[in-house]
Amino acid sequence: MTQTTSAPAAPQRAEWTGQIGFIISAIGSAVGLGNIWRFPGVAYENGGGAFLIPYIVALLTAGIPILFLDYAIGHRFRGSAPLALRRLAGKLGEGIGWFQVMICVFIAIYYTAVLAWASSYFVYSFDLRWGDDAAGYFTGEYLQLSAEPFSGTFVPAVLIPLVIMWIVALVVLGAGVVRGVQRLNMVAIPLLVVGFLVLVVRALFLPGAAEGLNALFTPDFAALADPSVWVAAYSQIFFSLSVAFGIMMTYASYRRRRSNMTSPGLVVAFGNSSFEILAGIGVFATLGFFAHQQGVAVADLEGLKGVGLAFMTFPAIAAEMPGGEIFGALFFGALTLAGLTSMISIMEVILAGVMDKFGLTRRKAVYGIGGVLAVISVVLFGTQSGLTALDTIDNWANNIGIVSSAVVMTITVLWIRRAGTELSGHLSILSTFRVGRTWLFFVSVLGPLVLGYMLIATIVNLVQEPYSGYDTGYLLIVGWGSVALMIIGSIVLTLTPWRYDPDRFTPWPPVPAAVRTASRADAAGPDAAEERAR
C-alpha cells in the first residue's frame, strides 16, 4: 500500500483490556431496547414458535456472517468506520463509513429520549404513579403529546431526565474506552442479566403465565410459507446485532494485535439471541397474567411491542399485580441499562470517526460533538411533539438507513473491492473458528439479496402508504429528510481533508509466512497474491 509523508500517521488506538472486556462490551451494544420490546411482538405476529426456525436461519446466514465482516474490517484496518473502509476501499469506502456515522448521529439524538422515559418510569414504579390509566398517563400527563407535528413547548418531566441521561453518557464516554465504556459494561451487563432473570422468574409464577407462553410459542407452521415472516426474521436479527452501521467495526478496531475474532463473535451473537428469547418468555408470561386479569385472550390485547408495550401495557400490568412496584422497577431498570450500553456504543461510532478524521482528543470530541448532539436531542425530543419525531426518525434510520448501508457496504467490499478472500483469511488466521467459502457466499450473495429485497419492499410500502397515518408532508421532511441529511453529511465529511494521513498504514496483524500459507492454501486471486507477497 502506498505511503505518503504529507501528514503524520494517526496516533495509536485505544485497546480493550482483553477478550472478556470486548465480549461484554459487544453484548452491551447488541442487547438493547429492541431485544426487550421488539422481539416478543415480532415473534408472536409471525408464527409464534415456528418463527424460531426463520429466526435461527437468519442468525446463521446473515447475522453472524455480517457481524464477522464488521469485525474483520475494523480489526484488520484499525480504524473507525470511515477510516477502516477508506483503507479498504478508498474514497467510496470512506463515504460509506461516514454514512454509517450519520446514521448513528440520528439514532443517538432520539435513543436518549427513550432512556429518559425509561429512567423516569423506573422512579415512577415505586409509587405506580400512572395509576389505573397507564396509556392516558403516558401520552397525556407525562409526554403531554401535542397534535401539532412541530411543538416548541418543553415538557419538564421529559426534559430533566433527558439532560441527565446525556450527562451520564458523555461522562462515561469522556472517561475513555477502558475506564469508561468497558467499565460501564462490566457492571451494567451482569446487573441487567440478573435483574431480568429475577423478573422472568417472577413472571412465570403469575396466574395466566402459561397462557401467555402458549400464545408466544404455539407454532403456526403455515406462516413459514409467507415471505414476510422470513423478512421479519432477517430484519430482527439484523437490527438486534448492531451490524452494518459502524458499531462492531469500531469495537473490533480496539482489539489487540493477535486476537481471536470469530469465537467471541459467536458468543456475542448467541448471547444476544438468548437474551431475546429470555425477554420473550418474560414479556409473554406477564401478558398472559394481564389477559387473565382482564378475562380476555392474549390475542385480544393491544400494544404488544415497541413503545406501547413498554410504556402503556407493562405499567398497566404492574398496577394490577402483587408487588407491582418492584416488578415495574426491575423492568424499567433493565430497559434503562440495556438502552444505556447501546447508546454508548452508538456514540462511540461518531466520536471515533471524528477523532480519526480531525485529530481531536477524546475529551474535545465528547464534550464538543457530543454536547452539540445533546442540545439537538433536548430541543427535538424534550417537547410535546417528541414521540412523533422519534417514531418517524427511528423508522427511516433503521429500515432505510441501516439496510441501505449494509447493501452498499457488502457490494463495495466484496464485489467492487473483491476483498472477501483477504478478510476471510484475516479472520481464519487469528481465530479458532475459521471461515471460508460458505461465509463468503452468505455475506456476498445471500446477504445482499435478502437485504436488497427488504430495502425495496420497505421503500415501496412507505411510498404507497403514509407511515403510521402521519401527514405526507411531515414524513417527507422528517423521514426522507433525515436520510437526505445523512447522505449530504457523508459527502461533506468525505470531501473534508484528514488531519492525519489515513494511508500511512500497513494492514495487520503481520503473521509468519508459514502460518499465512497454511491457513490460506485455498485462496485465489490478487488479494491472495498480495497476502503471500507481504
N, C-alpha and C positions, 0 to 999 in steps of 0.2 A: 504494500500500500504506500502510495506516495506521501512523503512527509514534507511539510513546509516549515519555514522559520520566521514567517511574517508575524506570528503571535505566539506567546508562551503556551505550553501544554496545560490542560486543565489540571487543577490540584487533585491530590489523592482523595478517593471517595471514602465516606464512612462505611463501616462494616458492622454487621451483626456480631454479637459475641460468639455465636456458634449456631449449630443446626437447630437446636431447640428454640432459640430466640427467633430464628427465621420462621420456623413452622408455626409457632404460636402467633406470631405477628401476621402471617399469611392467613391463618384461620380467623384471626380477628378481623381481617379485611373481608374475607368471604362470608362469614356469619354476620348478617346484618338484619335490617328490618324485613327484607323480603323473605328470609327464612321463616320468620315468625308469623307474618301476616299475609304472605302471598302463597307459599307452597300449599298449606292445607286447603285453601279455597280452590286453587288451580287443580289439585288432585281430585277433590270432590266433584268438580264440574266436568272432569274429563275421564270418567270411567272408574273412579274410586280406586279399589285395589288393583284393577287392571292397568291403571295409569303408571304403576311402578315399572311395568315392562318397558314402555317407551322412555320412561324417565331414566332407567338404567342404561338402555341402549344409547340414549343421548349423552349420558355421562361418559360412556366408554368411547363413543365415536366422535364426539365434538368437544365436550367439556374438558376432559383430560388432555386430548391432543393439542387444543389451542392454549391450554394452560402451560403445557410443555413448550410450545412455541414462544410464548411470552418469556418464560424462564430462560430459554436458550438465547434469545436476542438480548435480553437485559444483562445476563451474566457474561456472555462472550464479548459484547461490545461495551460493557462497563459504563452505562450512562442512563440518564433519564430517557423517556420515550423519544423525544426529538433527537437527542444526541445519539442514542443507540441505533435508531432507524436511519439516521443520516450516515453513520459509519457503515451501515449495511447496504443502504440503497440510495445514497446521495440526497439531493435536494428533494426529490419526490418522497423519499422515506422520511425526511425531516418534516415535510408538510403534513404527512400522516401523523407523525408524533405530536405535532402542535395541535392538530385536530383533536387528538385524544386528550391533550391538556385542556383544550377549550371545553370539551365535554365535561371534564372534572370541574371546571370553573362553574358551569351552570348547575351541576349536581350539588356542589358544595353549598351554593348560596340558598338552595331550598332544603337540603338534607338537614341542615342545622335547625331549621324551623320545626321539623318533626321531633328532633331531640328536645327542643324546648317544650313542645307539647307533652312528650313522654315524661320529662323531668317534673313538669307541673303536676301531671296526674299521679306521679309517684308520691308527691306530697299530699295531694288531694285524697289519695287512697286511705289515709289514716283516719279520716272522718267521713269518707264516702260523700264528698261534697256535692257530687252530681245528683244525689237524691234518687227519686223514682223515675226521672225522665232524663236518662243519660244522653240520648240523641239531642234532645232540645237544649240541654245544658251545654253540650259541646259546640254546636253551631250558633246558639243564641248567647248565653251568658258568658261563655269562655271566649270563643272566637269573635263573637259579635259580627257574624258573617253578613256582608253587605251584598245587596242585589246589584250594585254598581260594579262593573268589571275592574275599574281602577279607583281605589279609595285611598285618600291621604290621611285618614283618621287612624291614629295609632291605638292599639289595644294594650294597656299596661300589663295585663295578665300574660300576654304573649311576649311583649317587648322585653320585659325584665329577664325572664329565663333565657330568651334568645341571646341577649347580650352576655349573660353568664356562660352559656354554652360556648359561645365564640371565645370568651376569655380563657376558659378551660382548654379548648382545642389549641389555641395559639400558645399558651404556656407549655403544653406538652410538646408541641412541635418545636418551639424555641429551645427546648432542652436538648434536642438532638435525636439522632436515630436510635442510639442505645439508651441514653439516660432518659429520653422522653418517650418515643414511640414503643420501643421494645419493653421498657419498664411498665408502661401502662398496660400493654397486652398481657404481660406475665402476671399481672394482678387481676385485670378485668376478666380475662377468658376463664380462668378457674372459678371465679365468683359467678360468672354467667352460667356456666355449666351446672355448678352445684345448686344455685338458686332456681334454675329452670327444672332440674331434676326434682327438687322439692315440690315445685308447682305441679309437675306432671303426676307425681305420686299422689298428691292431694286430690287432683282432678279424677284419678282413676277410682277413687273410693266415694265419689259423689253419686247420688241416685240418678239413674239415667245415663251414666257414663258409657255403659255397654252399647246403648242405642246409638250414641254418638260415634263410637268406634265402628259399629256396623255400617253406619252411613258413610264413613270415610273409606273403609277397606273392603266393603262388599264389591266384588269385581263386576264390572259391566264390560264383558269381553267384546260385545258388539261395537263398543266405542273405538276399538283398535282399528276398525275399518275406516274411521273418519280421519282424513289427513290433518284436520285442525287439531286433533288430540296430539298427534306427533309433533306438530309445530309448537303446541303449548309446552310439551316436554322439553324440546330443544331450547325454547325460549327461557323456561325456568332454570335449566342447568346453566345456560349461557350467562344470564344475569346474576345468578346467585354466586358464581365462582369468581366474579370480579375480573373477567378476562377481556382483552382487546380494547381497554381504554387506559392503559398505562400503569395500572397499579402493580400487577405482578411483574411486569417488566422492570419497574423501578425497584421493587423489593428485591428482585433477583440480582440487580446490579450491586446490592450491598452484601452479597455473599462473598466469602473468601475465595482465594485463587483456586484451590483444589477442593471443591465442594460437590457432594452428591446432590444432583438436581432432581432426578426423576422419582426416586423413592420418597423424599419429602413431599413432592408434588402429589403422589398417590395418597399420602397421609392427609394432606390438606383437602383434596377432592373428596375422599371418603368421609373425612371428619365433617366437612360441610354438609354432605348429604345425610349423614347420620343425625346431625342436629336438625335438619329439615324434617326428617321422619319423626324424630322426638317431638318437635314442635307440632306436627300434625296430630300425634297422639294426644298431647296435652290440650290442644285447642279443641279438638272434636269431642274429647271426653267432657270438657267443660260445656260445649254447645249441647251435648246430649243432656246434661243436667238442666240447662236452660230450657230446652224443649220440654223436658219432663215437668218442670215447674209451670210452664205455660200451658201444658196439656195439648201440645201440638207435635207434629213430626219435625225432625231436624230439617227436612226439605222445605218446610214452610217458614223457616227462619230467614230473616233478611240480614244483609251485612256480614257475609261470611269470609270476606278478605279485605285487605287494604285498610284505609283509614276508618271505614265503617266498623270493621271487626275490632280494631284496636281501641278506638275512642268512643264507640257507641255501644256495640254489643258486649264487649268484655266488662266495661263499667256497669252495665245493666245486670250482668251475671253476678258480679261481685256484690252488688246491692242486695241480692236475693239469697246468697249462700252464707252458712255459718262461718264466721271468721273471714268474711269478705274483705276486711281491711288488710289483713296480712296477704291474702291471695292477690288483691289488687296491687299491693306494694311489690310483691315478687314479680308480677307480670310487667309492671311498668319499670321496675328496676332493671329487669332483664332487657326490656326494649331499649332503655337508655344506654346500658353498657354495650349492647350489640351495635346500636347506632353510632356510639361514640368511637369505637375502634374502627368501624368502617369509614366514618367521617375523617378520622386522622389519616387513613390510607389514601383517601381521595385528595386531601390537601397536600399530601407528600408528593403526589404526581406533579402538581402545579409548582410547588416550591423547588423540587429537583430540577424541573425544566428551566425555571427562571435562573436558578443558581448556576447551572451549566452554561446557559446562553450568555448571561450578563456578568458573571463572576461575582455575584453578590454573596456576602456572608449569610449564614443561615438566619441570624437574628434580623438582618435587614430585609431578607426575603419574607420571613414570617410576619414581622410587625409592619412591613411596608405593604407587600402584596396581600398578605392575609388581612391586614387592617382594612384595606380598600374593599375586599370581598365581604368583610364583616359589615361594613357600612351599607353596602348594596343589599345584603341579605336582610338587615334590620329594616331598611326603608321599604323593601318589597314585601316582606313576609311578617312584619310586625304590625301590619294594618288589617283593616276589616276585609280586604279582598285577598288576603294571603292564601287561603285554601284553594281558591280558583286558579291563581297563578301557579301554585305548587303542582296541582293536578295536571295542568296543561304542560308545563315545562318538563315535568317528570316523564310524561308520555312521549314527548318528542325527543328528549335527550336519550332515553333508553331505546325506544323502538325504532327510531330513525338514526340518531347519532351513533350509538354504540354498535348497532348491527351493520351500518354502512362502513364504520371504521374497521370492523372485522373483515368484511368482504374485501375492501380495498387493500388492507394490510396483507391478507393472505395471498391475494393475486399479485401484489407488488413483490413481496418477498419470495414467493415460491414459483411464480410463473415468469415475472419480468426479470428479477434479480437471479432467479434459479439457485437460491441458497439452501434448498432443502437438504442436500447431502452434507453441506458444511454444518448446518445446525444439528442434524441428527447425529453426525459424528461427534460434535461437541458434547451433546447430551450423553452419548454412549461411552465416551472416553472417561467421563467424570463419574458416572453413576453405576450402581449395581444393577438397576433395571434398565436394559438397553432398548433403544428404539431403532426402527429401520423402515422397511418399505411399507409396512402396514400403517405406521404412524404417518408417513408421508402421504399415503392415499387419503387417510381420514382428514388431515389438515389441509391438503392442497386440492382435493377433489370433492369429497363428501361435504366437508365444512362449508366451503364457498357456495356449493349448490343449495344446501339447506338454508343457509343464512340469506342467500340471494332471494330464494323463494319467500322467506319470511319478510324481507325488506319490501319486495314488490307488492305482496299481499297487504302489508300494512299501509303502504302509500296509497294503493287503490282504495282501501277502506276509508282512510282519512279524507280522501278527495270526494268520495261518493256520499259520505255521511258525516255531518259535523260531530266532532268528538264530544261525548257526554252532553250533547244538545246545546253546547255553548254557541254564542254568536260567531258566524263565519269570519267577520272582520276581526274579532278578538283572537280567534285561532290563527288567523293569518299573521297578526302582529306578534303575539306571544309564542305561539307554537312554531310555525315556519320561520318566523323572525329570529327565534333562538338558534335554529340550525344555520340560517344565513350568517348570523354573527359568529358562530363557530367557524364557518368556512373563511369568512373575512379575517378573523383574528389569526387563524392558522397561516393564511397567506402573508399577512403583515409580519408576523413573527418569523416566518421562514426567510423573508427578504431582509430582515434586520441583521446587521453584522454581528459575528460572535466576538465576545470579549477574549476568549481563548481560542486557539486553533483546534477545531474539532477533529482534524485529520491527522494530528500528531499522536498516533495511536497504533499499537500492534495488537490484533485480536489475541486474546489469551483465554485459558492458560496455555503457555507453551508446554508441550509434552514430549517425552522421549520418542524418537523416531520409531523405535521398535514397537512401542505401545500403540502409537498412532497407526502404523501399518497393519498391525494385527487386528485392531478394532475397526479398521476402515477397509478391509480387504475387498469388500464387495462394492466399494464406492466407484463411481464413474463420472466422467465429465470434467470440465475445467475447474470446478470447485475442489474436487478430489485431488487433481494435479497440483493445485495451489497449496493444499494442505501438505502433500508429500514433499513439496519443494521447500516449504517454510522451515 
